[in-house]
Amino acid sequence: MKMTISVPDDVIAAIDSQSERLVISRSAYLTTIARLHLRGLSDAECTAQINELLEKTKMPLAPAVREVTRRTMKKSEW
């Protein structure tokens, strides 16, 4: 999919510099960075769920982690 966005010149220069250093296209670089960022958001959401569960239940960490894992696995396709 193609899209048009406005990006400041200094940011484009930094993106181009990094993509050239890695010998990949600008598009590949931006895709990789976006995926890494989104994965980080997923990690942050998981942490937030654990914290919420701990706060609600006052459960020790290990059972809380098991519960969040169970909920996450239920949502995942196998």
Summary of the structure (lengths in Angstrom):
residues: 78
radius of gyration: 19.0
end to end distance: 27.8
largest distance: 50.2
contacts: 147
relative contact order: 0.07
helix: 78%
strand: 0%
